[in-house]
Amino acid sequence: MFTGLIQEVGVVKNIITQKDSAKIEINCSSSKDELKVGDSIAVNGACLTATEVTDFGFTADVMTKTLELTALGQLKIGDSLNLELAMKFSDRIGGHLVQGHVDTAAKIVSIAPSKEWTKLQIVLPGHLLKYVVAQGSICLDGVSLTIGEIETNLITVWLIPKTLEKTNLSSKKVGDLVNVEVDLLAKYVERQSNGGRSND
């Protein structure tokens, strides 16, 4: 479980493609100090397991299905990555509860910078719209954000300068994909309101 508060921006050092998976080597500084082999770490919002920890960072194996369903499949050497270690029960939840289970990879369709904030818009698939509300929570590339506006399937968030400074969202361009996880609590509310049945 994570909070969506990014602890560090790492860099893709190498990607080794295998038969049913890929091995991603990630350079980072502070995250590796607390990370152990077998620990979970959110990489651009996707929960991965550290399979090796080195002086320079860590390695994670990513299954082919995960590469297909998330924006991790488009990673290149040198790309920046939002990193968050799994939360401790003693931690404050400054963002919102995030599982690291990516629901979709959504395309950025607009980025409009201004002095106070940057307006970013994504297109969300129709089947996920029932889980989002204005002023509710959404996770983009592992970053806990508040939804500003919803217009049909267009989701708007505003990024403050500190968010851009501390995450890789500052390097995103129109047309890029971001990993999206909708609010976990909304999914549970839907299931309970349907008598324990999924509405998909």
HELIX and SHEET records of a PDB file:
HELIX    1   1 SER A   31  GLU A   34  1                                   4    
HELIX    2   2 THR A   64  LEU A   69  1                                   6    
HELIX    3   3 ALA A   71  GLN A   74  5                                   4    
HELIX    4   4 GLY A  126  TYR A  131  5                                   6    
HELIX    5   5 PRO A  161  LYS A  166  1                                   6    
HELIX    6   6 ASN A  168  SER A  171  5                                   4    
HELIX    7   7 LEU A  184  SER A  193  1                                  10    
SHEET    1   A 7 GLU A   8  THR A  17  0                                        
SHEET    2   A 7 SER A  21  ASN A  27 -1                                        
SHEET    3   A 7 GLY A  57  MET A  63 -1                                        
SHEET    4   A 7 ALA A  46  VAL A  53 -1                                        
SHEET    5   A 7 SER A  40  VAL A  43 -1                                        
SHEET    6   A 7 SER A  80  LEU A  85 -1                                        
SHEET    7   A 7 GLU A   8  THR A  17 -1                                        
SHEET    1   B 7 THR A 104  PRO A 113  0                                        
SHEET    2   B 7 THR A 118  VAL A 123 -1                                        
SHEET    3   B 7 LEU A 154  LEU A 159 -1                                        
SHEET    4   B 7 VAL A 143  GLU A 151 -1                                        
SHEET    5   B 7 SER A 137  LEU A 140 -1                                        
SHEET    6   B 7 LEU A 177  VAL A 182 -1                                        
SHEET    7   B 7 THR A 104  PRO A 113 -1                                        
END                                                                             
